[in-house]
Amino acid sequence: MSRAAEVPQVADQPTPVPHALRRRLTRIAIWAVVGVFAWFALTRIIGAVDWGAVAAAFGLLDPLATVLPMFLLLLLRQVLNAVPLMYYVPGLGWFRSVENDLAANVVATFAPPPGDIVLRVAMFRSWGLDPVRGMTGVTLNSFKFYAVRFLAPVIGLVLLAGFEVQRRQWVVAVLCLAVSAAILAALVLLLRSDALAELIGRIAGRLVRLVKRSADVSGYPARMVRLRHEASDSLRRGLLPSMIALVGMVLADASILAVALRGVGLDAGSLPLLEILGWVLLCYPLTTLPLFGLGVLEAIVVGAWTLTAGVEHEASIVAATIVWRAVTILGTLALGGVVLAAWRLRYGRAETSAST
């Protein structure tokens, strides 16, 4: 067969889709599914919503009395969220810690993995910090955040002590407490010995394989041992302060929703503050779902608060949750975009001056 005859056969073969493109398309599909599910949850689980009344509730928001406090609480939330990284990465400082978290969040939202990791490493290097220590701190920060995320329902039940709480809420809180305790116990055991670190790595690998069977977890034991050697001192020093900061971060997040509810006209007589904070914290593990539990979390809290405040306030409650999501998701992305652009500008100038 001549070479000219081979060309059409090669041209007829399908062109493989690049791996990065497949990931991007998968991410878009997940966003679409989450959006549809959120709409279903809001319209089916809590019932038909009077969207005209919801739009009218938006008009009650006062920029100075509502929007400004929410923005300040958002800044507080991001600062508290970045506190653990300060302890785990020597020389980082709170401002750069916030900067690193915000910029990585933007990249993780819109770009396929490991884009956020690449960005974090580039930022650590631009600041003259060891990227290995930096990513070790990021890993510890993730562990700690999940521990607090599952500790939140217990705090929520404490805040709801004066209100009616059903048995299933207690069951959920106890299960979440067990998950949080297991994560913290793993961190403490990580400090004990290499053998325990390897054991934790093997267990973590099995758990990951339960979720994703194709995942390569062979390096997990060695990775945990390396994590122990690199971060044992900073983990001991920052364990308690970072836990306190992350609990404060969760409370700041819930407080943004409380301000939004007050802004649309729900006073303490209609919906007490402790009930607002308590229900947000009770449902906080749902933020592990895509887009921080968008739709599912709202359906639960709107239903609970409507029972307390009355059906006549349902539209205002829905409006407040939409404002809360806009501030906490879109607001965080906007801050991250500004931070990322500013860092790229500074980093580009540094590269230019270094090359001349």
N, C-alpha and C positions, 0 to 999 in steps of 0.2 A: 504493500500500500504506500502510495506516495505521500510526502509531507504535506502537499497541498490538500490532499483528501482528508488528512487528519484534523485540519484547522476547524472545519464546520462542526465536527464532533465535540471538540473542546469548547467551542463557543456556545453550543447548545446546553452545556452543563449549567445547573443553577449556581448562581454566585452566593456563597455562604454569607449570612448576615453577621457582621462584626459583633464580637461579644459585648462591647460597650453599648452598641445600638440596641441589642436585645435587652440589656439591663435597663436602658432608658425607656424602652417601650413597655417593659414590665412595670416600671415605676409609674408611668402614666396610666397604665391599666389599673394598678392598685389605687391610685388617686381617684380614678373614675368610679371604681367599685365602692370605695369609702364614701364618696359624695352621694351616690345613689342610696347606700345604706343609711347615711345620716338623714337624708330626706325621708326615707321610709320610717326611721325611728321617730322623727319629729312629728310626722303627719299621721302615723298609725298607732304608735304606742301611747302618745299623750293626747291623741285625738286631733280633730280638725282645728287648725289654728286660724284665727281671724287676722290675716296678714295686714289688713288695713289698720286694725288697732295696734298691731306691732309697729307699723310705720309711724303712727301717731305718737307712740311711746318714745320713739327716737327723738322727737322734737322736744321732749322734756329735759333732755340732757343739757346741763349748763357747762360750758367749756371750763370755767374757772373752778366751779364747785365739784365737777365730776371728772372731766377729761384730764385736767392737770394732775389731780391726785392719783388717777389710774396710771398715768405715765410715770409719776414718781415711784409708785409701788412696783411698776415694771422694772425700773432701773434698780430698785432695791432687790427685787427677785433675782436679777441677773448677777448682781454683786455677790449675794449670798450663795448663789449656785456655783460661783467661781472660787469660793473660799477654800474648798479642799485642795484644789490644784495648787494654790499658793504654798501649802504645807508639803506637798509631794514633789514639787519641782523647785529646788533651791535657786534663789535669784530671780524668780519669775515676777513676783509682786502682784498686787491685786488688779491693777489696771490692765496689765498684759494678760493676766488670767481671764479677765472678762473679755478682752479682745479676742483671745484664742478661742474661747467657747462660742462667742457670737458668730465669728467668721466661719468656724467649722460647722455650725448649725445651718448656715445658709448653703454651704457647699453640699452637706449631707442631704438637704431637702431637694435640691435641684440637679445634682450631679450623681452619677452612679458611683458606688464604692469602688476603690478606697479613696475617692477624691478628698474627703474630709481629713483622712489620715495624712495624705500627701501634703495638704495645706498646713496641718498642725506641725508636721516635721519642718516644713519650709519656714514657718514662723519662728519655731524654736531656734533654728539655725541663724535666722536673720538677727536674732537677739543675742547671739553668742552663747546659747545654752545647749547642753547635751541633748540631742533629740531622743536618745534612748531613755534618759531619765524623764524627759517630757512625756513620752508615750506611756511610760510606767505610771506616771501620775495620772494620766488620762484613764488608764485601765482601773486604777484604784478608785478614782472618782466615779466611774461607772458602777462599780460594785457598791459603793457607798450610797449612790443615788437610788439604786434599786432597793437597798435595805430600808431607806427612809420612805420610799414610795409605798412599800408594803407595811411599814409601821404607821403610816398616816391613818388607816381606818381605826386603829386603837385610840389614837388621839381624838379622832372624830367621835367615837362612842363616848369618851369622857366629856366632850363638849355637849353631847346630846343627852347627858344623864338626866336632865330635868324634863325631857320630852319623851314621847312614846316611841319606843324602839322595839321592833319585832325580833323574834328568835333568830330568823335567818341572818339578820344583820350581825348578831353576836357570833354566829357560826362563821360568817365571812371574815369578821375581824380576828377571830382566833386563828383561822387558817392563814390569814395574811401575816399575823404576828409570828407564826411558825416559820413562814418563808423568810421574813426579815431576820429572825433569830438565827436561821440556818446560814444566811449570807454573812452575818456578823461573826458567827462562830467559825466559818471558813476563813475569814480574814484573820481572826485571832490564831487559829491553828496554823495558818500560813507562816506565822512568826516563830513557831516552835522548832521545826526541823525540816531538813530537805525531804525526808521520807513522807512527812505529812503533806508537804507542798506537792510532791508527786502524786499522792493519793487524791488530793483535791483536784489536781489536773486531770486524773483519770475519770473521776466522778463527773467533772464538768464536761469532759469529752463525751461521756455516755449520754448526759442530758442533752447536749447539742445534737447528737446523732438521733435522739428520739424526735427532735423537731425537723432536722435535715439530715437524712441518711447519707447523702453524698458528701457531707462536710469532712474535710481532712482534719482529724483531731489527734493524729499521732504525735504531734509536737506539743500538745497541751501540758503533759507532766514536766517536760524540760522548761517550758515557758513559765510555769508556776515557780519552779526552783529559781530561775533567773529573776523573776519578779520578787521573790523573797530576799535575795541577796542585794538587789538594787534599792528596795524600798522599805526594808524592815524598820530602820530608824525613823524615817518620816511617817510611816504608818502608825507607830507607837505615839509619836508626838502629836499627830493631827487627828487621831481617831475621835476623841470627844469634841474638840472645837468644830470639826467638819460636820459631825452629826448634828450639833446644835444649829450650825449655819444652814444646813439643808432642811431641817425642820422649820426654821424661820422662812426659808425659801417657799416651802409648801404653804405656810400660813400667809405669806405675802401674795401668792398666787390666788388663794381663796379670797383674800381681802379685796383684790381687784374686782371680783364678781360681787362682793358685798357693796362696794362703792357704786357699781353699775346698777344694782337693784335699788339702792337708795336714790340714785339719780333719776330713775324712771318712776319714782313716786311710792315705792314700798317702804313705809316707815317701820320703826321697831315694833309698833303695835300690830302691824299686819304680818311681819316676818322678822322674828328676833335675830340678832346678829349671831348668837351661838348656834342657832339652827342652820343659818347660812354656812358658817364655817364648818360645822359638824358634818353636814351632808356632802360638802365638797371633799373633805378629807376621807369620809367613809367610802366615797367612790373613786378616790385618787388612783388606785391600782389600774383602773380602766385606761389611764393615760399611757399604758404600755401598748395599747392598740394603735394602728396607723393613725396619723394626724392627732395623736394624743387623745384617742377615744372619741373623736368628733361624732356627734349624733347619739351615741350610746350613753355617754355620761350625761348629756343634756336631757335626754328622755327621762332618766331616773330622777335627777334633781328637780326638773320642772314639775314632774308628777308629784314629788314629795312636797315641794313648796306650794303647789296649787291646792293640795289638801289642807294646808295650814292657812294660807292667805285667802283662799276662795277662788272659784272659777272666774270671777270678774277680774282677777289680777293675772290670769294666765298669759294674756298677750304681753303685759309688761314684763313678766318673768322671762318669756321667750326673747323679748327684745334685749333684756339685760344679759342673757347668756350669749346672744349673738355679739353684743358689744365686747363682752369678756373674751370671746374667741378671737375677735378682730384685734384686740389689744395684745393678747398673749401670743398669738401665732403670727399675724401680719406685722404687729409692732416689733416683735423680736426679729423677724426677718428683715424689716426695714433698718433696725439698728445694726444688724449684722452686715447688711449691704454697705452701710456707711463706713463701718469699721473695716471691712474688707477692702473697700476702695481706698481708704486712707492708708492702710498698711501697704497695699500694692504701690501707692504713690511714693511712700517713704522707701520701700524696698527697691523700687526701680531707680530712685535717685542714688541709693547706696551702691547698687550694681554699676551705675554709670560712672560714679566717681572712682570706684575701685578699678574699673577697666581703663581709665585715662591716666 
